[in-house]
Amino acid sequence: MDFEHSPRAQGLLRQLDGFLQTYVLPHNAAWHQAVQDGQYPPPFLEDLKTLAREEGLWNLFLPGLREDEPGTRLSNLDYAPLAEAMGKLSWAAEVFNCSAPDTGNMELLHRFATPAQRERWLRPLLHGEIRSAFAMSEPDVASSDPTNLQTTVRREGDELVLNGRKWFITGVAHPACRVLIVMARNESDAGSDAHHQHSMVVVPTDTPGLEVVRNISVVHHHAPEGHCEIVLRGVRVPADHLLGAWGHGFAMAQARLGPGRVHHCMRTIGQCELALALATERALERRSFGKYLADYANVQEWIALSRIEIDQARLLVLRCAWLLDHPDKADSAAVRAQVAAIKVVAAGLQTRVVDRAMQIFGAMGLSPDTPLAQFWTWGRALHLLDGPDEVHLRSVARHELAMARERMGASSAYFTTPEQMRTPPHL
């Protein structure tokens, strides 16, 4: 069993790290200042994107990338360490055209779009000319169960008409956002199976009736690209804006989640690595009551636990990425359970590791002078984003119980009862 990244992934990781250190990190303070001054995206971002594309560090996330499409095609496993490196800077992924939710939307369009949809929406996304958003969560129902969604779509002649309210829709406030992929309930299919009542519709952001109500702060953190609440009031789009098949929205949403969760989890691990690096350096230089923080047993325990937990999480996520690349190695139910598991692990990891780092930093860890407060905010949000931890734990448990039903009784061979002890087997 080889735990090394492939030679190709190692080479690209060295190249990416060099690019981040040489071009991206020196712009970090300027990026934050520009956002603070209301200049989003900063003017230098397009220059960095152009340079990244010229260096071949572009669209690295899409295993199905075609030869005639811009970017570097990588497997999920080879992309994973690159996502980890990007995660250390919250805005770095956009430089390489690897930002969520664009990555998931490009994957959906890649798999299900018509030729006309590909030309109008996928091509400019792949070229980094526009941004996009994915509208699924709603304020009035428990969106952790997608069959609850109430935003509706109906066919009316040669048009699709949408009505409803969505919120925490990432990316809508980005000035370059030009399109939403909206998941909606089919008005005409109320009596059908709950998992075949929804469809996905491509909605241009300038469509009449689409209103951005507000950009919602997350634990008082304001994201310039937005986690927005939107309302759709009689939004009309041509019928050819249906993405994929009518009633297949639920299955398409599930297909979108696997690689996206690997990306999220690896970016989380990158942030945890940076948090641990900051914490250990702080512990070595900060003195309290005549001793360096690194000399206190509880601080040493925090550091050790963080290292162990990061390495455990990384191995689990990489295994999940490998399974996504090799669908013949496990059934779909096992892969879904693995995807659910890494989501829970990553969220818990980030809140624990970053919280320890903040404690070592003291008051400075609460300030914007370090990235820790932003990392903690995102980690707390991860416990709810893409479904709460409890839903994913339920998925893992249901898969485990299903396997137990299949082998029911096999484990009892390990019992040691008085009757078994009285009647040993004959050799």
Secondary structure, 3 states (H helix, E strand, C coil): CCCCCCHHHHHHHHHHHHHHHHHHHHHHHHHHHHHHCCCCCCCCHHHHHHHHHHCCCCCCCCCCCCCCCCCCCCCHHHHHHHHHHHHCCCCHHHHCCCCCCHHHHHHHHHHHCCHHHHHHHHHHHHCCCCEEEEECCCCCCCCCCHHHCCCEEEEECCEEEEEEEEEEEECCCCCCEEEEEEEEEEHHHCCCCHHHCEEEEEEECCCCCEEEEEECCECCECCCCCEEEEEEEEEEEEHHHEECCCCCHHHHHHHHHHHHHHHHHHHHHHHHHHHHHHHHHHHHHCEECCEEHHHCHHHHHHHHHHHHHHHHHHHHHHHHHHHHHCHHHCCHHHHHHHHHHHHHHHHHHHHHHHHHHHHHHHHHHHCCCCCHHHHHHHHHHHCCCCCCHHHHHHHHHHHHHHHHHHCCCHHHHHCCCHHHHHCCCCC
